[in-house]
Amino acid sequence: MKPKAQFSARHPFLFGFALLILAVVLFMGASAFFGGRHLGGAGSSGRTVGVVYLEGMILDGADVVAFLRELREDPDVEGVLLRVNSPGGAVAPSQEMFQAVRELAAVKPVVASYGSVAASGGYYASCPATLIVANPGSVTGSIGVLMEYMDMSELAGELGVRRVLLASGKNKGAGSPLEPLTPQQREQLMGIVRDMHDQFVSDVTIARSMRKDVVAALADGRVYTGRQARENGLVDELGGFEYALSRLMDLCHMTERPDLYEGPPRDVPLLEKLVGAESAARLFTSWTQRLVPGVRFLYQ
């Protein structure tokens, strides 16, 4: 009797598909197992520092805050390198990360390393670091607040759309895209902008041990190169990632390259893979603004 062909021969497509699924499962399992840990390899001292990546538009700081807390509580992590590539974003998440970095820097050395951009909320979140290192051409600063909303009142009038609002107070509907701001509403919203700006300036003043009037003079929304930022006291030294790592090693009294524990681990959405993190974030906020019109405040 002729021997029965193996499953792989009888169903090559299904067999290949099953192998592909198995490979994906194994890859995901390995990624989950290793998390963010990256060992130093040959020549490693066996000591560990954390590397935290703060990248793209700041919409939610929960992952970064949780990883910073993990590094603070891990006795094997002796210091942390905070790598920033962010133009800023939402106010509250920037403040949450600021607080987490400040709490971490109170117990372990933290060196902030600025890549292409560390502006507004990106600068805010990282300024409590023990030491800030920027490339000469890094874009940083942009200390300020902006508020934006869509005014479609003229378009609504042309389309015959009329707003009907029942509200408990005269400022409750401020920022509706279907009606211009009244002078009173504009002043009320500007009061929020001014208060958020003062919070930003005050926190930078404390974190950088600078006079508030000096920070306020720098905080008119301007961006600075890394070299300009060093001259005006917003950063400490100039250099790239490797230089920042060497300065962290100095602060941790290390003579050999340590193991790096990198994070926070995250799943990269398909849109981000296609267009990049910053572009994906901007598309997301743009679509959200269209679907849910209203006022938003940004450190950007």
Beta strands, then each sheet from edge to edge (+ up, - down):
strand 1: 37-38
strand 2: 48-55
strand 3: 77-86
strand 4: 89-90
strand 5: 110-119
strand 6: 131-134
strand 7: 139-141
strand 8: 146-148
strand 9: 223-225
strand 10: 237-238
strand 11: 259-263
strand 12: 296-299
sheet 1: 1+ 11- 2- 3- 5- 6- 10-
sheet 2: 1+ 11- 2- 3- 5- 7- 9+
sheet 3: 4+ 12- 8+
end
